[in-house]
Amino acid sequence: MKKVVSALICFLIGVSLCYAGSSKEICKILARIRKAMEAPKLEIIAERGGYFYQPKIGNKGKIEASMIRFIADSSGKWRSESEDGVSMFDGKYWWKYVKSKNAYSKQKITQDFANFTKHSFIKMILSGFPLMFTYNENDPDQKKLWDFAKATLIAAKLDGRKALLLTVPSYKEACKMYSSETKEMGSASTLTFKVWVDPKTYLPLQIQMEEKTEKSKDPEWQGAMHIYISKIIKFSLNPSIKKETFLFIPPEGAREVSPAELTGMLMR
């Protein structure tokens, strides 16, 4: 923790400090963010997007940006809104509405399952894949993925705002994908996780996951880069919540279908 304090002091006097952070020190920062993620009452608004590049063929493009808002209260209720619909737990039922299909479903679920789904939404908004904020240094599988010995923490700026930038690389070719049929490796990638945090609150300002394809059976994807970005517009631990927030009213003309049917619509 002393090094973190030193980083903050040097940050305030304008000196950029970079050091190799031990997993214990960096996990303290991640633990602070995780504690905020697990707050019983919170609101997160984020813009998720990114871009990709295929150097072998010179192809590049953007991953379309989309806004998402998540809000939860201390009673266990929560609501997630995106441009194409709503997913909401009202304390008894899990409601899902898909705007492009103008259809919704209603499903009774347990509070435990609702809590699991709630945290899945939060993790998806903040870190996508893999779930860095749930890192457990005692988990052998995760220790094989993230190379904390090469992690760095530096004073930085984000859109002109003071921040701390934590960067954690994966081990070389740590992320591998195998064919379910042949069991042969189809591709291998390295990952780099970056998070800009507020130096006072440690709440995240922006999260970035970079994936580089080191090996691929498809030569066009050799060396390809995918960069996924979550820009945090708002992260409040004590939001003002209106009573109607967790009341689902089907939009005019929307038809009710089973949860399975709604899932099938999304896959078509």
C-alpha positions as CSV (number, residue, x, y, z in Angstrom):
1,M,0.0,0.0,0.0
2,K,3.0,2.3,0.6
3,K,3.8,2.3,-3.1
4,V,0.2,3.2,-4.0
5,V,0.4,6.2,-1.5
6,S,3.8,7.1,-3.1
7,A,2.2,7.0,-6.6
8,L,-0.6,9.4,-5.4
9,I,1.9,11.8,-3.8
10,C,4.0,11.9,-6.9
11,F,0.9,12.3,-9.0
12,L,0.0,15.4,-7.1
13,I,3.4,17.0,-7.7
14,G,3.3,16.2,-11.3
15,V,5.8,13.4,-11.4
16,S,4.9,10.3,-13.4
17,L,5.7,7.2,-11.3
18,C,5.7,3.7,-12.8
19,Y,6.6,0.5,-11.0
20,A,6.1,-3.2,-11.3
21,G,3.2,-3.8,-8.9
22,S,3.0,-7.0,-6.9
23,S,-0.2,-9.0,-7.1
24,K,-0.9,-8.2,-3.5
25,E,-0.7,-4.4,-4.0
26,I,-2.7,-4.4,-7.2
27,C,-5.3,-6.8,-5.8
28,K,-6.0,-4.1,-3.2
29,I,-7.0,-1.7,-5.9
30,L,-9.1,-4.4,-7.7
31,A,-10.6,-5.3,-4.3
32,R,-11.7,-1.7,-3.9
33,I,-13.4,-1.7,-7.3
34,R,-15.0,-5.0,-6.6
35,K,-16.4,-3.7,-3.3
36,A,-18.0,-0.9,-5.2
37,M,-19.4,-3.4,-7.7
38,E,-21.0,-5.4,-4.9
39,A,-22.6,-2.4,-3.3
40,P,-26.3,-3.1,-2.6
41,K,-27.3,0.2,-4.2
42,L,-25.7,1.6,-7.3
43,E,-26.1,3.0,-10.7
44,I,-23.7,2.6,-13.6
45,I,-24.0,4.2,-17.1
46,A,-21.4,3.2,-19.6
47,E,-20.6,3.4,-23.3
48,R,-19.2,0.1,-24.7
49,G,-17.5,-0.2,-28.0
50,G,-14.1,-0.7,-29.6
51,Y,-12.3,-1.5,-32.8
52,F,-10.4,-4.2,-34.6
53,Y,-7.4,-4.4,-37.0
54,Q,-6.3,-7.3,-39.3
55,P,-2.7,-6.3,-40.4
56,K,-2.3,-9.2,-42.8
57,I,-5.0,-7.8,-45.1
58,G,-5.2,-4.2,-43.9
59,N,-8.7,-4.5,-42.7
60,K,-9.9,-2.4,-39.8
61,G,-13.1,-1.2,-38.3
62,K,-15.1,-0.1,-35.3
63,I,-17.1,-2.2,-32.9
64,E,-20.4,-0.3,-32.8
65,A,-20.7,1.7,-29.6
66,S,-23.8,1.2,-27.4
67,M,-25.0,2.7,-24.2
68,I,-26.0,0.6,-21.2
69,R,-27.5,1.7,-17.8
70,F,-27.7,-0.5,-14.8
71,I,-29.4,0.4,-11.5
72,A,-30.0,-1.6,-8.3
73,D,-31.4,-1.0,-4.9
74,S,-30.8,-2.5,-1.5
75,S,-33.9,-4.7,-1.7
76,G,-32.3,-6.9,-4.4
77,K,-34.2,-5.4,-7.3
78,W,-32.3,-4.3,-10.4
79,R,-32.8,-3.0,-14.0
80,S,-30.5,-3.1,-17.0
81,E,-31.4,-0.9,-20.0
82,S,-29.7,-0.9,-23.4
83,E,-30.7,0.5,-26.8
84,D,-32.5,-2.7,-27.7
85,G,-34.4,-3.4,-24.6
86,V,-34.7,-4.0,-20.9
87,S,-33.8,-6.8,-18.4
88,M,-35.3,-6.3,-15.0
89,F,-35.9,-8.1,-11.7
90,D,-38.8,-6.7,-9.7
91,G,-38.2,-8.8,-6.6
92,K,-40.2,-11.8,-7.9
93,Y,-40.1,-11.9,-11.7
94,W,-37.3,-11.5,-14.3
95,W,-38.7,-9.4,-17.1
96,K,-37.0,-9.2,-20.5
97,Y,-38.0,-7.0,-23.3
98,V,-36.4,-6.9,-26.8
99,K,-37.2,-3.8,-28.7
100,S,-36.3,-5.1,-32.2
101,K,-38.8,-7.9,-31.7
102,N,-41.3,-6.0,-29.7
103,A,-41.6,-9.0,-27.5
104,Y,-41.1,-9.7,-23.8
105,S,-41.0,-12.6,-21.3
106,K,-41.7,-13.1,-17.7
107,Q,-40.0,-15.7,-15.5
108,K,-40.2,-16.4,-11.8
109,I,-36.7,-16.8,-10.3
110,T,-35.1,-17.1,-6.9
111,Q,-33.3,-14.2,-5.2
112,D,-30.0,-16.1,-5.4
113,F,-30.3,-16.4,-9.2
114,A,-31.4,-12.8,-9.4
115,N,-28.2,-11.8,-7.5
116,F,-26.1,-14.0,-9.8
117,T,-27.6,-12.4,-12.9
118,K,-27.2,-8.9,-11.4
119,H,-23.5,-9.4,-10.8
120,S,-23.1,-10.9,-14.3
121,F,-24.5,-7.7,-15.8
122,I,-22.2,-5.5,-13.7
123,K,-19.1,-7.6,-14.7
124,M,-20.1,-7.5,-18.4
125,I,-20.4,-3.7,-18.3
126,L,-17.2,-3.1,-16.5
127,S,-14.8,-5.8,-17.8
128,G,-16.5,-7.9,-20.4
129,F,-14.3,-11.0,-20.7
130,P,-12.3,-12.3,-18.7
131,L,-13.6,-11.0,-15.4
132,M,-10.5,-9.3,-14.1
133,F,-12.3,-7.7,-11.1
134,T,-13.0,-11.2,-9.8
135,Y,-9.3,-12.2,-9.9
136,N,-8.3,-14.6,-7.1
137,E,-4.6,-15.0,-6.7
138,N,-5.2,-18.4,-5.1
139,D,-7.0,-19.7,-8.2
140,P,-4.5,-21.7,-10.2
141,D,-6.4,-21.3,-13.4
142,Q,-6.4,-17.5,-13.1
143,K,-2.8,-17.4,-12.1
144,K,-2.0,-19.2,-15.4
145,L,-3.7,-16.4,-17.3
146,W,-2.6,-13.0,-15.7
147,D,1.1,-12.1,-15.4
148,F,1.0,-9.8,-12.3
149,A,4.8,-9.8,-12.2
150,K,4.7,-7.5,-15.3
151,A,1.7,-5.3,-14.1
152,T,2.3,-1.6,-13.9
153,L,0.5,1.3,-12.1
154,I,1.2,4.8,-13.4
155,A,-0.1,8.3,-12.9
156,A,-2.0,9.2,-16.1
157,K,-4.6,11.4,-17.7
158,L,-7.9,10.5,-19.3
159,D,-9.7,13.1,-21.3
160,G,-7.7,15.7,-19.4
161,R,-8.7,14.3,-16.1
162,K,-6.2,13.0,-13.5
163,A,-6.2,9.2,-13.1
164,L,-4.2,6.1,-12.2
165,L,-3.7,3.6,-15.0
166,L,-3.4,-0.1,-14.1
167,T,-2.1,-2.4,-16.8
168,V,-2.0,-6.2,-16.4
169,P,-0.8,-8.4,-19.3
170,S,-1.7,-12.1,-19.7
171,Y,1.0,-14.7,-20.2
172,K,2.0,-15.3,-23.8
173,E,-0.7,-17.2,-25.7
174,A,-2.6,-17.7,-22.4
175,C,-6.0,-17.5,-24.1
176,K,-6.5,-20.5,-26.3
177,M,-9.5,-21.8,-28.3
178,Y,-9.9,-25.4,-29.4
179,S,-12.2,-27.0,-31.9
180,S,-14.9,-28.9,-30.1
181,E,-14.7,-31.5,-32.9
182,T,-11.0,-32.0,-33.5
183,K,-9.8,-30.9,-30.1
184,E,-7.0,-29.1,-32.0
185,M,-6.0,-25.5,-31.2
186,G,-7.7,-23.1,-33.6
187,S,-6.2,-19.9,-32.2
188,A,-4.1,-18.5,-29.3
189,S,-4.2,-14.9,-28.1
190,T,-2.6,-12.7,-25.5
191,L,-4.6,-10.2,-23.5
192,T,-3.8,-6.9,-21.9
193,F,-6.2,-5.4,-19.3
194,K,-6.2,-1.7,-18.6
195,V,-8.3,0.3,-16.2
196,W,-8.2,4.0,-15.5
197,V,-9.4,4.8,-12.0
198,D,-10.1,7.9,-10.0
199,P,-7.1,8.4,-7.8
200,K,-9.3,9.5,-4.8
201,T,-12.2,7.0,-5.0
202,Y,-10.6,4.2,-7.0
203,L,-13.8,3.9,-9.0
204,P,-13.2,3.0,-12.6
205,L,-13.3,5.7,-15.3
206,Q,-12.6,3.5,-18.3
207,I,-11.8,-0.2,-18.9
208,Q,-10.0,-1.5,-21.9
209,M,-9.3,-5.1,-22.9
210,E,-6.9,-5.7,-25.8
211,E,-6.7,-9.1,-27.5
212,K,-4.0,-9.9,-30.0
213,T,-4.2,-13.1,-32.0
214,E,-0.7,-14.7,-31.8
215,K,-1.6,-17.9,-33.7
216,S,-4.5,-18.7,-36.0
217,K,-5.3,-21.3,-38.6
218,D,-6.8,-18.5,-40.6
219,P,-3.9,-16.4,-41.9
220,E,-6.1,-13.4,-42.3
221,W,-6.5,-13.2,-38.5
222,Q,-2.8,-13.8,-37.7
223,G,-1.7,-10.8,-35.6
224,A,-5.2,-9.3,-35.5
225,M,-6.1,-6.9,-32.7
226,H,-9.4,-6.5,-31.0
227,I,-9.8,-3.7,-28.4
228,Y,-12.9,-3.5,-26.3
229,I,-13.6,-0.3,-24.4
230,S,-16.1,0.5,-21.6
231,K,-16.2,4.2,-20.9
232,I,-17.9,4.9,-17.5
233,I,-20.2,7.9,-17.8
234,K,-21.6,7.5,-14.3
235,F,-20.8,5.3,-11.3
236,S,-22.9,6.2,-8.3
237,L,-23.0,4.2,-5.0
238,N,-26.1,6.1,-3.7
239,P,-28.3,7.0,-6.6
240,S,-31.8,8.5,-6.3
241,I,-34.2,5.7,-7.5
242,K,-37.8,6.3,-8.4
243,K,-40.4,3.7,-7.4
244,E,-41.5,3.1,-10.9
245,T,-37.9,2.1,-11.9
246,F,-38.6,-1.6,-11.1
247,L,-42.2,-1.6,-12.5
248,F,-42.4,-3.3,-15.9
249,I,-45.1,-2.1,-18.2
250,P,-45.1,-3.8,-21.6
251,P,-44.8,-1.3,-24.5
252,E,-47.9,-0.9,-26.7
253,G,-48.3,-3.8,-29.1
254,A,-45.6,-5.9,-27.4
255,R,-46.5,-9.6,-27.2
256,E,-45.6,-11.9,-24.3
257,V,-43.6,-15.0,-25.2
258,S,-41.9,-17.7,-23.2
259,P,-38.3,-17.0,-22.1
260,A,-37.1,-19.8,-24.4
261,E,-39.0,-18.4,-27.4
262,L,-37.5,-14.9,-26.7
263,T,-34.0,-16.4,-26.6
264,G,-34.7,-18.2,-29.9
265,M,-35.8,-14.9,-31.5
266,L,-32.5,-13.4,-30.6
267,M,-30.6,-16.2,-32.2
268,R,-32.4,-16.0,-35.5
